[in-house]
Amino acid sequence: MPPAAEIEVIVPNFKRRLSGVTATIVRLVPIQAGRVPLATLGPGLPQGFPNLGLGGLLRLPRCRPGGLPRVWHARRNTEMIGGLLARHILRKRLKLVFTSASQRKHTWLTRSLIRRMDAVIATSGRTAEYLERPATVILHGIDTTRFRPAEGEERRALRQSLGLPPDGLLVGCYGRIRAQKGTDVFVDAMLRLLPERPGMAALVMGRATAKHEAFLEELRAKVAAAGLSNRLLFLPEVPVDAMAERYRVLDLFVAPQRWEGFGLTPLEAMSCGVPVVATTVGAFPELVADGRTGALVPPGDAAAMAEACAQLLDDPAGLAEAARQARDHVLGGFRIEDEAEAIIRVYRSLLDGAR
């Protein structure tokens, strides 16, 4: 951690349990900490992070040398409140930044807190539409060195090592198994495609919580009734660090959500050179280039999803070109370094403006 007097940015994480927000912080902090003097604050972050701690915050000089402020970057209501308390009760000189990922009407409390921020970041253009003030749109990025395409015989070897069919087309749908995520729509689409394509298989990979176990069992029963249990496979959730190789085994990825805040899976798949068919929800229309890196379809429409998948799967040359463009698309603007640098520019605009 940098010396206290040199800290320019404080990134609070006021939630112990792993969440999407925490995962975003974990991805960004190691990159940002190498480019700006930064400290984190709160539980739930990996060991080795530059954690200031409550005691460190209390002891932190009121401002940087020359009376200059620091940036406090909040991503939750509790963290906006924490920043306001640090500024008005502890008398720390802070510029407050809030990142909004929500795509719904904000509560009166959230609206009130956002009005008190010095800058606001939205994680997508659609998210920005729900804000009542201007925001800088910064889309999420991913680690393109970890999420990379399979090379040579790597895909076949990976499939064999994971107990998957080594040859033939393979389509995947990854994430929580529930109606909101559209898992049933994916299953219905695959039940339309698989009978006519004997060399093809499909994967549903993820976890159904206790509340959604009956939903999962209904899907398994539907697949069994169609006689396709050996070709439409239900696989358990895997750790985050094992996800990249699960994308690399695929020829096509489907994101069938009925609702989504942002959703990184299309970017992760495309970074691995896998075209994507996604629904027109959340940030997906801002991530998937319709007709180039895959296709966009209406949510809940299994027929449209099946047709979009068929057009790609039945055209080997077109599928290969979409795979190439998918990787180039992510490299061209969705790297985690791009996201980190864009956020740092917001920090710099506040810090330089205070000089």
C-alpha positions in Angstrom: 0.0 0.0 0.0 1.3 3.5 -0.8 2.2 5.8 2.1 -0.9 7.4 3.6 -0.1 10.9 2.5 0.3 9.7 -1.1 -3.0 7.9 -1.4 -5.1 9.5 -4.1 -8.0 7.0 -4.4 -10.0 5.0 -1.8 -12.1 2.1 -3.1 -14.5 0.9 -0.4 -16.1 -2.5 -0.5 -18.7 -2.7 2.3 -20.0 -6.2 1.6 -18.3 -9.4 2.9 -20.2 -11.9 0.6 -19.0 -12.2 -2.9 -21.1 -10.3 -5.4 -20.8 -8.9 -8.9 -19.7 -5.5 -7.5 -17.0 -7.2 -5.4 -15.9 -9.2 -8.4 -15.6 -5.9 -10.4 -13.4 -4.4 -7.7 -11.2 -7.5 -7.5 -10.7 -7.3 -11.3 -9.9 -3.6 -11.4 -7.9 -2.9 -8.3 -4.7 -4.8 -9.2 -4.5 -2.9 -12.5 -5.4 0.5 -11.1 -3.1 0.2 -8.1 -0.2 0.0 -10.5 -1.2 3.3 -12.1 -2.5 5.5 -9.3 -1.8 5.5 -5.5 -4.8 3.5 -4.3 -6.1 1.9 -1.2 -9.2 -0.3 -0.6 -11.4 -0.3 2.5 -13.6 -3.0 3.8 -14.0 -6.8 4.0 -14.4 -9.5 1.3 -11.3 -8.6 -0.7 -8.3 -11.0 -1.4 -5.3 -10.9 0.9 -2.6 -8.7 -0.4 -4.9 -5.9 -1.5 -3.8 -2.5 -0.3 -6.4 -2.4 2.5 -6.5 0.8 4.5 -8.8 -0.5 7.3 -11.0 1.7 9.5 -8.0 2.6 11.7 -6.1 3.7 8.7 -9.0 5.8 7.5 -9.2 7.6 10.9 -5.5 8.2 10.9 -5.4 9.3 7.2 -4.3 13.0 6.8 -7.3 15.1 6.1 -6.0 15.8 2.6 -3.0 15.3 0.4 0.0 17.6 0.5 -0.9 21.1 -0.7 -4.5 20.7 0.5 -5.4 18.4 -2.4 -8.4 16.0 -2.1 -8.6 12.3 -2.6 -11.2 10.3 -4.6 -13.7 8.0 -2.8 -15.2 5.6 -5.4 -18.4 4.0 -4.2 -20.5 1.4 -6.0 -23.3 0.8 -3.4 -25.6 3.1 -1.3 -23.7 2.1 1.9 -20.4 3.2 0.3 -21.9 6.6 -0.9 -23.1 7.1 2.7 -19.6 6.1 4.0 -18.0 8.7 1.7 -20.4 11.4 2.8 -19.7 10.6 6.5 -15.9 10.6 5.9 -16.2 14.0 4.2 -18.6 15.7 6.6 -18.0 14.0 10.0 -14.3 13.0 9.7 -13.6 16.1 7.7 -11.6 14.3 5.0 -11.3 16.3 1.8 -12.9 13.9 -0.7 -14.2 13.9 -4.2 -17.0 11.3 -4.4 -17.6 9.1 -7.4 -20.4 6.6 -7.8 -20.7 3.8 -10.3 -24.3 2.8 -11.2 -25.0 -0.6 -12.7 -28.7 -0.6 -12.0 -31.3 -0.7 -14.8 -34.4 0.2 -12.9 -35.9 3.3 -11.3 -33.8 4.3 -8.2 -35.3 4.7 -4.7 -35.6 8.1 -3.2 -32.5 7.4 -1.0 -30.3 6.4 -4.0 -31.4 9.4 -6.0 -30.6 11.7 -3.0 -27.2 10.1 -2.6 -26.4 10.3 -6.3 -27.2 14.0 -6.3 -24.4 14.5 -3.7 -21.7 12.8 -5.8 -19.1 14.8 -7.6 -19.1 12.4 -10.6 -21.2 9.4 -11.7 -20.2 6.5 -13.9 -22.7 4.2 -15.6 -21.8 0.7 -16.7 -23.8 1.0 -19.9 -25.8 3.4 -22.0 -29.0 1.8 -20.8 -28.0 2.2 -17.2 -27.3 5.9 -17.8 -30.9 6.4 -19.0 -32.1 5.6 -15.4 -30.0 8.4 -13.9 -31.3 11.9 -13.3 -28.0 13.5 -14.0 -25.2 13.3 -16.6 -22.9 10.2 -16.3 -19.8 8.9 -17.9 -20.5 5.6 -19.6 -17.7 3.1 -19.0 -18.5 -0.5 -20.1 -16.9 -3.4 -18.3 -13.9 -5.1 -19.7 -12.3 -8.5 -19.2 -8.9 -10.1 -19.0 -8.2 -10.9 -22.6 -5.0 -12.8 -21.8 -6.9 -15.3 -19.6 -10.0 -15.4 -21.8 -8.3 -16.3 -25.1 -9.2 -18.6 -28.1 -8.2 -22.3 -28.2 -5.2 -22.9 -30.5 -4.6 -25.9 -32.8 -5.8 -29.1 -31.2 -6.4 -27.4 -27.8 -10.2 -27.4 -28.1 -10.4 -31.1 -28.9 -7.9 -32.0 -26.0 -9.9 -29.8 -23.6 -13.1 -31.4 -24.5 -11.6 -34.9 -23.9 -10.2 -33.8 -20.6 -13.6 -32.5 -19.5 -15.4 -35.6 -20.6 -17.2 -33.8 -23.4 -17.8 -35.0 -27.0 -14.4 -34.4 -28.7 -15.8 -33.6 -32.1 -18.9 -31.9 -33.5 -20.5 -28.6 -32.8 -20.9 -27.6 -29.2 -23.2 -24.8 -27.9 -23.1 -23.6 -24.3 -25.2 -21.6 -21.9 -23.5 -20.7 -18.6 -24.8 -19.0 -15.5 -27.4 -19.4 -12.7 -30.2 -21.7 -13.6 -33.5 -19.9 -13.2 -36.3 -18.4 -15.3 -34.9 -14.9 -15.1 -31.7 -16.2 -16.8 -33.8 -17.8 -19.6 -32.3 -21.3 -19.1 -35.7 -22.8 -20.2 -35.6 -20.7 -23.4 -32.1 -22.1 -24.2 -33.3 -25.6 -23.6 -36.4 -25.1 -25.8 -34.2 -23.7 -28.6 -31.8 -26.6 -28.4 -34.6 -29.1 -28.5 -35.5 -27.6 -31.8 -32.0 -27.8 -33.2 -30.5 -31.1 -31.9 -32.8 -33.6 -33.6 -31.8 -32.3 -37.0 -28.1 -32.1 -36.3 -26.8 -35.5 -35.1 -23.2 -34.3 -34.6 -24.2 -31.4 -32.3 -24.3 -31.2 -28.5 -25.3 -28.5 -26.0 -24.3 -27.6 -22.4 -26.1 -26.0 -19.6 -23.6 -25.2 -16.9 -24.4 -23.5 -13.6 -26.1 -23.8 -10.3 -29.7 -23.7 -9.3 -30.3 -22.5 -5.7 -32.8 -24.3 -3.5 -35.6 -22.0 -4.7 -35.0 -23.0 -8.3 -34.2 -26.7 -8.0 -37.8 -27.6 -9.2 -37.2 -25.4 -12.3 -34.0 -27.3 -13.0 -35.7 -30.7 -12.6 -38.5 -29.7 -15.0 -35.8 -28.9 -17.6 -34.1 -32.2 -17.1 -37.4 -34.0 -17.4 -38.2 -32.2 -20.7 -34.8 -33.1 -22.1 -35.2 -36.7 -21.0 -38.7 -36.9 -22.6 -37.2 -35.8 -25.9 -34.6 -38.5 -25.6 -31.7 -36.0 -25.7 -30.2 -36.4 -22.2 -26.9 -37.7 -23.7 -26.6 -34.6 -26.0 -28.0 -31.8 -23.9 -25.9 -32.0 -20.8 -26.4 -30.3 -17.4 -23.1 -29.6 -15.8 -22.3 -28.2 -12.3 -21.0 -24.7 -11.7 -17.2 -24.4 -11.8 -14.8 -21.9 -10.0 -14.2 -18.5 -11.7 -10.6 -19.5 -12.6 -11.9 -22.5 -14.5 -14.3 -20.6 -16.7 -12.0 -19.7 -19.6 -11.4 -23.3 -20.7 -15.2 -23.9 -20.6 -15.6 -21.2 -23.2 -12.7 -22.5 -25.3 -14.5 -25.8 -25.9 -17.5 -24.1 -27.5 -18.4 -23.2 -31.1 -21.3 -20.9 -30.0 -22.4 -19.3 -26.8 -25.9 -18.3 -25.9 -26.9 -15.7 -23.4 -30.7 -16.3 -23.1 -31.6 -13.9 -20.2 -35.0 -12.4 -19.8 -33.4 -9.7 -17.7 -29.8 -8.7 -17.0 -28.0 -5.8 -15.4 -24.8 -6.1 -17.4 -23.7 -9.7 -17.9 -20.0 -10.4 -18.6 -20.5 -13.9 -20.2 -20.9 -12.6 -23.8 -17.6 -10.7 -23.5 -15.9 -13.7 -21.9 -17.1 -16.0 -24.7 -16.2 -13.5 -27.5 -12.8 -13.0 -26.0 -12.3 -16.7 -26.4 -13.2 -16.5 -30.1 -16.7 -17.8 -29.6 -19.6 -16.1 -31.4 -22.6 -15.2 -29.2 -26.4 -15.3 -29.6 -27.8 -13.0 -26.9 -31.1 -11.4 -26.0 -31.8 -7.7 -26.3 -31.7 -7.1 -22.6 -29.3 -5.2 -20.3 -26.1 -4.2 -21.9 -26.1 -7.0 -24.4 -26.9 -4.8 -27.4 -23.9 -2.7 -26.5 -21.6 -5.8 -26.3 -22.7 -8.0 -29.2 -22.3 -6.7 -32.7 -25.4 -8.1 -34.4 -24.5 -9.8 -37.6 -20.7 -9.6 -37.0 -19.9 -11.3 -33.7 -23.1 -13.2 -33.4 -26.8 -12.2 -33.2 -29.4 -10.5 -31.0 -32.8 -11.9 -30.4 -35.9 -10.9 -28.4 -36.0 -12.3 -24.8 -38.2 -15.3 -24.3 -38.4 -16.2 -28.0 -37.1 -19.8 -28.4 -37.9 -19.9 -32.1 -35.9 -16.8 -32.8 -33.1 -18.1 -30.7 -33.0 -21.4 -32.5 -33.1 -19.7 -35.9 -30.2 -17.4 -35.0 -28.1 -20.3 -33.8 -29.0 -22.4 -36.9 -27.8 -19.6 -39.2 -24.4 -19.6 -37.6 -24.0 -23.3 -37.0 -25.0 -24.3 -40.5 -22.5 -22.0 -42.1 -19.0 -23.1 -41.2 -17.3 -20.2 -43.0 -19.6 -17.7 -41.4 -19.1 -19.2 -38.0 -15.4 -19.0 -38.3 -15.5 -15.4 -39.5 -17.8 -14.5 -36.6 -15.4 -16.1 -34.2 -12.5 -14.0 -35.6 -14.5 -10.8 -35.4 -15.7 -11.7 -31.9 -12.1 -11.8 -30.6 -11.1 -8.6 -32.5 -14.3 -6.8 -31.1 -13.3 -7.5 -27.5 -9.6 -6.5 -28.1 -10.8 -3.3 -29.7 -12.6 -1.9 -26.7 -13.5 -4.3 -24.0 -10.2 -5.1 -22.3 -10.1 -4.8 -18.5 -7.2 -2.3 -19.1 -9.5 -0.1 -21.1 -12.1 -0.1 -18.3 -9.4 0.7 -15.7 -7.9 3.5 -17.7 -11.3 5.1 -18.4 -12.1 5.1 -14.7 -8.7 6.6 -13.9 -9.5 9.4 -16.3 -12.6 10.2 -14.2 -10.4 10.3 -11.1 -7.9 12.6 -12.9 -10.5 15.0 -14.0 -11.6 15.4 -10.4 -8.1 15.6 -8.9 -6.7 17.9 -11.5 -9.7 20.1 -11.3 -9.1 20.6 -7.6 -5.6 22.0 -8.1 
